[in-house]
C-alpha cells in the first residue's frame, strides 16, 4: 500500500482551498496512494497569530455535516482522506479533523491539547478514538496532540495501526533561529513524529502546512514514519507529497517480533510518587 502525507498552504479562501485539496487528491491517486493525510486547517486556514488571535479574522466554522465535506468526499472516491477544519457545535468552535472516502465519514477527531491562545478560540476535545478504514485501523491527532505520548498510545492501545497527524505547525514564535534546521520547533516536530511511531510500533503519517499566515511561518516537513521510527518519505520544507510504499501489517509485525511494547506495559507502575 502507498501512503501520502501532504505539505501545502491553505488560507481563508475556501474555494481556493478546495481546489488545492482536489489537486492533492489527484496527485496522491496518480502516485498510487490509498491514504492521503492533509494538514490541519486545510479548509479555511489556521490562526494568523497564536498569541493574540483576532476574533474578527477566525477560520470559517463548518457544521459536521457541511456540504463542503461532501464535496471532498466526492473528490476522494475510493481514496481515504484525512482533512482538518474548524468545526462548529452551536456557539462553540473546535479544531477538528475528519477522515472520509466517497462512501462518507469514517471517523472524526477534535483536538484535545490546545496550545497558547488557541484556548481563547477553540474548545478542547476530550477523547482519542481509533476507527476502521479500508486501509486499516486508524486514529487521528491534531498538531499539539502529538506532543503528549498518551495521545498516540491511547490510539495504539485501541488497535490503531496508522496514526494520522494533521498539523499547522509553525517555526518557533518566540525564539527564531537563523536556519530552519536549527529551529527548535522544527526539531521537535520531527522528534515527536518518530518517537510516537517507535514507542508504539505503528505507522505515523504526518502532514503540515507550508507558507506563512500573519506572523507565522509553517514548517512543512510532511513525512511517513515506519514502526521502527524510521522516516520512509518526507517533503522537507517545500510543498508536495511524501509518498511511501509499505505493507503496514507486515512492518508492524516485524517491529514487534521480539519486543512488543504494548504487551509489555506496566500500568500499575505508572503512578505519581508523593513528594
Secondary structure, DSSP 8 states (H G I E B T S, - for coil): -EEEEEEE---S-HHHHHHHHHHHHHHHHHTTEEEEE--TTTBT---S-SSS--TTS---EE-TT-HHHHHHHHHHTTSEEEEEEEEEETTEEEEEEEEEETTEEEEEEE-----GGGGGT-B-------EEETTEEEEEEEGGGGGSHHHHHHHHHTT-SEEEEEE--BS-SSS--SSGGG-HHHHHHHHHHHHHHHHHT-EEEEEEE-SEETTEEB----EEE-TTS-EEEE-TTSSEEEEEE--HHHHHHHHTSS--GGGG--GGG------
